[in-house]
Amino acid sequence: MSAIFDFSSLLTVVLLLICMATFVREIRPGIYDGGKTYERGFKGRSGGLGFLWKLSRIGERLSPYVSVCCAIMAVHVLFFK
């Protein structure tokens, strides 16, 4: 079954993406800065790099909650799935 249709698998994929994006940004801080766009004074990020930048910001700012969710998901995958 695809990870899109199973909520547990979708949550696992999202958590892994957040952790991966945060880890890569810690190793190479400027890697997600290439997707900046400037339109009418708005500084934003677009595309795939912008999405990964947003995931890395979630991982940085909510790291205690993300780590608890990763631990809970690991227990769920190891013992209940």
N, C-alpha and C positions, 0 to 999 in steps of 0.2 A: 504494500500500500504506500502511496506517496505521502511525503511529509506534510503536504498541503492539507490533506483531508483528515489526518489524525492530529488532534490537538496536542497530545503529549509529544509527538515527533516535531510538530511545528514549534512548540516551546523550546525543545532541545536545540533545534536549528537556530532559533533567534538568540538563545543564550550563548551558543558557540560563536555566532557572528559577532555579538557584543564583545565577548572575551578576546576573539581574534583581532578585531579592529583596535581594541584598547592596547593589546600587547604589541601590535605592529606600530602603533603610534608612539609607544614608549621606546621602542628600539630606534625608529626613524621619525622624529617629531615633524618634519616637514613633508612627509609623504602625501598627506591629504590636502596640502595647500594649493595644488595645481588646479583645482576645480572652482576657483573663485570667479564670480561674475559680478560686474558692476553695472547696474541699471538704475538710473535716476537716483543716485545716492544710496542705493540699497546694496549692501555687501552680503552676498549669499554664496552658497555652494550648490552646484547642480551635478546631476549625473550620478554615476556609481561611486565616484570618490566623495561626492557630497553626502551620499547615503552612509558610506563607511565612516566619514567624519562625524556625522550625527550619532552613529552607534558608538564610536569611541568616546564621544562626550558623555553619553549615557553611562558608559563603563567607568569613566573617570569620576563623575559626580555622584553616582549611585553605587559605588563599588561595594560597600558592605551589603547592600540588598542584592546585588547581582551575585556576589559570592555565596550568600545564603541560598539563593535560588539555584545556583549551580550545585551546591552540596545536596539540596533536597532532590534535585533532578537526578543526580548520580545515584543516590539511594534508591530512587524509584526505578531507574533503569536497571540497576544491578539486582535488586531483590524482588521487584514486583512485575517486571515486564518479561 
